[in-house]
Amino acid sequence: MLSKIQLIILTLVSLVCFVPQAGGQQATITQPAPYFILPTWDGNTLRSSSLKGKVVLLEFFQTWCPDCQKSGVELEKLYNKYRERGLVVVGISHDKEKATVVAPYLKKYGLTYPVLLGDLSVAVNYLGITPQQPKFNIPYIVLIDRQGNIAGRFQEGHQKEATDIQLLEERIKKLL
């Protein structure tokens, strides 16, 4: 049996987490994707605001990671298949060596989508890590809808979409 305080807390949590819609359906509150401005591997800059109106797939990776190498090739296929419909794939490298390892990686795997040189702030904002606990599993994929809201987070070892490209593709098609 719930106490009055537990019932009040449960009610407040329900009100905060769900917004009623027409027809009695409930939808979760959306989280806007944080703004970023990051350097590209080749010396340019990409602002997240330039991606508005597109479905964006951010892949946080490192070049040495075997699962990232596999997913990079698969993401290139998705990018080529759906970019005319509004999909943008953006890699965010967290390699300490920066562009010196990213350039050969892109060439080796034939990747043409934009790749950025990540920093701790973008990982903090998108993945919820902290400077005290800066680790996360890679590949880590964040999907952003056309309205600029986070539509999904998929971390290696936690959600299958991080390495199961067919599941990820189904998520993407729903947003296109």
MIROFI-205412 format. One record per residue: x, y, z of N, C-alpha, C in turn; residue in one letter. Coordinates in steps of 0.02 Angstrom, whole numbers, plus 32768, in hexadecimal, padded with zeros to 4 digits. Layout:
XYZXYZXYZA ...
! end
This chain:
802A7FC58000800080008000802C803E8000M 801C806D7FD4804380AB7FCF802E80DD8003L 805F80FF801F804F8135804E803881718026S 801C81A28048800481DF8026803E82038004K 80788206802480B28228800780C982037FC9I 80CC81C07FCB80E081997F9080AE81A47F57Q 806F81A77F67803B81B27F34804281F77F15L 805082297F3D805A826D7F238097826F7EF6I 80CE82507F0B810B824F7EE380FE822B7EA1I 80DC81F27EA480CC81CD7E6780A281F77E37L 8071821B7E52804682467E29806F827E7E09T 809B829E7E3080C482D47E1580F382BB7DDEL 811182817DE9813D82647DB6811682567D77V 80DA823C7D7D80B0822E7D43809F826E7D1DS 809182A37D41808082E27D2180BD83007CFDL 80F782F97D19813483147CFC814982ED7CBEV 814082AB7CC0815982807C8A812B827A7C4EC 80EB82887C5780BD827E7C20809282BC7C15F 808482C77BD5805982FE7BC1801D82DF7B9EV 7FDF82ED7BB57FA582D07B947F9D82EC7B4DP 7F8782C27B207F7882D67ADB7F2F82C77ACCQ 7F1982DF7A927ED582D27A7D7EC982877A7AA 7E8E82717A8C7E7C822A7A887E9282047AC6G 7EA982277AF97EBC82057B377F0181E57B35G 7F2781ED7AFD7F6981CF7AF97F9A81F97B22Q 7FD181DB7B34800481FF7B59804581FC7B32Q 806B82327B3480AB82347B1280E0824E7B43A 811C82357B3C8151824D7B68816782927B52T 818082B97B80819982FC7B7181D982F57B4AI 81E0831D7B15821B83187AEB825483417B08T 8291832C7AF982CC834F7B0E82EE836D7AD1Q 82F483AE7ACE831883CC7A96836183B77A95P 837B83AA7A5983C183987A5383EC83D67A64A 841F83CE7A8D844984067A9F846E84237A62P 847884637A63849E84857A2E84E884747A34Y 8509846D79FB8551846579FC8570848779C0F 85AE849779C785D984AE7990861B84897999I 862D8460796886688436796D86918439792DL 86D38430793386FD842D78F886F483EB78D3P 86F883EE789286F983B17869874083987866T 8749835B7853878C833D784F87B98361781EW 879A838377EC87C183A477B887C883F077C2D 87BA840777FF87C7844D780F878C847D7807G 8753846577F38718849077EF86F3848F7832N 86B784AA7833868E84AB787086478497785DT 86268473788A85DF8462788085B8847978BCL 8582849E78AE855484B478E38516848878DFR 84FF8472791884C4844779198487846B78FCS 848484AD7901844C84D378E6844684CB789AS 847D84B97878847A84AF782F8457846E781DS 84488444784E84288403784283DD8405784EL 83C2843F7861837A8445786F8351842E7833K 831B840C784082EF83F4780B830483B177EFG 833B839778058354835577EF834C83237828K 834C82E37815835282AE7847839D82A3784EV 83B582A9788B83FD82A67898840E826978C1V 8441824578AB845C820D78D084A3822078E4L 84AE8228792584F18236793F850E81F47957L 854B81E57940856D81AA795985AC81C0797EE 85AD81B379BF85E981C079E78614818179E1F 8653818A79CC867D815079BE86C7816079CAF 86F0812C79C58738813279C287518104798BQ 878481187968879B80F4792D87B580AE793BT 87CF80A1797787EC8060798887B6802C7998W 8779804079A38743801579BA87287FE87982C 872D7FA5798887147F79795386C97F817945P 86A07F89797986587F92796E864B7FD5794AD 86738008795A866B80487938867F804378EFC 86B2801D78E186C88013789B86907FF27873Q 86727FBF7890863A7F9D786E85FE7FCB7866K 85ED7FEF789B85B2801A789785BE80547867S 85FB806D7864860A80A4783685FA809177EEG 860D805577DA85FE803D779685B38037778CV 8590801D77BD8547801577B88524805A77B8E 853D808877E0851F80CB77E1852A80EF779EL 856280E2777E856E80FF773B853980E6770BE 852780A6770F84F2808A76E484AF80AD76F2K 849E80B57732845F80D7774484608120772CL 84988140773484A08186771E8493818B76D3Y 84B1816076AC84A7816176638460814F7650N 84428122767483FE810B766583C981407675K 83D2816676AB839D819276C383AE81DD76C2Y 83E881F076AC83F8823876B083CC82627683R 83B48247764C8386826D7621834382787644E 8334824F767682F58257769C82FF828076DCR 833D829876E7834982C5771F837282A97758G 8393826F775083BD8254778584048271777FL 841E828777B78464829B77BC8485827177F2V 84BB825077DF84E3822A780F851F8256781FV 852D825D7860856782857877858E825B78A9V 85CC824C789885F7822978C78618825C78F6G 861F82497935864282737965867982497984I 86B78255796D86F0822F79848707824879C9S 8715821879F4873182297A358777820C7A3CH 879B820A7A0487E081F47A04880D822C7A1FD 883B821C7A4A8869824E7A668897826A7A2FK 88A5824279FD88D3825779C888B282837993E 8870828C799A884882B9796E885082A67924K 885982D978FA885882D078B1888E82A17897A 88C5829978BC88FA826E78A388E58225789DT 88B4820F78C5889B81CA78BE885881C8789AV 88338200789A87F18201787A87F881FF782EV 882682267812882D822877C9883B81E477ABA 886B81BD77C48877817A77A8883B814B77B3P 8819815277EB87DE812977FA87A7813477C5Y 879A817477B6876681847784877981677740L 87B7816D772E87CF815476ED87CA810776ECK 87E180E7772087E1809D7723879B8081771CK 876980A0773D87268085773C86F780A7770BY 871180D676E486EA80F776AF86B0812176CAG 86BA81427703868581697722868381B07705L 864881C676F18640820876D38615823776FDT 85F5821E773085CC824A775985FA82767785Y 85DF82AE779D860982DC77C5862182BA7806P 866082C67816867D82AD7854869C82E7787AV 868882ED78B9869D832378E486CF830A7918L 86F5833979328724832979688702833D79A9L 86EB830B79CE86C483167A0A86EE832E7A44G 86CB83487A7586EB835C7AB486BD83467AEDD 86D483507B2986AE833A7B63866A835C7B68L 8666839B7B54862783C07B5C85EF83A27B32S 85FD838B7AF585C8836E7ACB85B2832B7AE9V 85E183057B0485CF82C67B2485A682D27B64A 85B883057B8A859283167BC6854A83297BB2V 854383547B7F8502836C7B6B84D683377B4BN 84F3830B7B2484CA82D97B0084C382967B24Y 84F782827B4884F782407B6584EB823F7BB0L 84ED827A7BCE84DF827E7C16851882687C42G 855482637C26858D82527C5085A2828F7C79I 85CD82857CA785E682BD7CD0863282BE7CCCT 865182F87CDA869A82F97CDB86B882C87D0EP 869282BA7D4386AA828A7D7586A382427D5CQ 867282357D31866881F27D14866181FA7CC8Q 869A82057CA5869882167C5E869581DA7C2EP 8688819E7C47868A81647C1B864481527C00K 8643813A7BC2860681217BA3861A80EC7B71F 85EC80BF7B6285F980897B3385F080A37AECN 861B808B7ABF8616809F7A79860D80607A4EI 85EC80667A1685CD80A379FD859080B77A27P 858580F77A2A854C81147A4C8528813F7A18Y 84E981307A0B84C4815179D6848C817A79F4I 848581B779DC844E81E379F0842781F679B0V 83E681EA79B183BA81FD797A8396823D798BL 8393826A795B837182AB7965833E82B2792EI 830082C5794182CB82CC790F82CF830F78EBD 82A4831978BA82A5835578918297839578B8R 8278838E78F1826983C8791B82A383D9794AQ 82D883B17947831383BF7971830F83A079B6G 82E4836D79BF82DC834C79FF82FE830879FEN 831A82F47A36833982B27A3B8302827D7A38I 830882507A0782D6821C79FC82EE81D87A15A 832E81D27A27834781937A40839181967A50G 83A581707A8283EB81687A9483FA811D7A98R 842F81087A76843E80C17A71848880B67A80F 849680977AB984DB808C7ACF84ED80437AC8Q 852880367AAE85427FF27AA7853C7FCE7AEAE 85217F927AE8851A7F6A7B2484DB7F787B4BG 84B57FAC7B3884787FBC7B5C843A7FBA7B2FH 843F7FD47AF284087FD27AC284217FB27A82Q 83F97F857A67840E7F607A2B84197F8C79EEK 83F67FC479EA83FC7FF079B08443800B79A7E 846C800A79DC84B0802379D784DA7FFB79A6A 84CA7FBA799E84F07F90797084C47F687940T 84837F68794984567F45791C84397F7978EBD 84577F7B78B084467FAF788083FE7FA87867I 83E37F6C7863839E7F64784D836E7F84787FQ 83797F7A78C0834F7F9A78F283567FE678EFL 83947FFD78E683A0804578E1837E806278A4L 8381803F786C83618056782F8315805D7838E 82F7802F785C82AE8034786A829F80747891E 82C9808478C282C080C378E882C680FF78BBR 82F780FE788E83038136786182C8813F7832I 82B0810978148279810D77E4823B812D7803K 822F8122784381F58140786481FC818C786AK 823981A47869824581ED786F82488210782CL 825381EB77F7825A820B77B582188222779AL 
! end
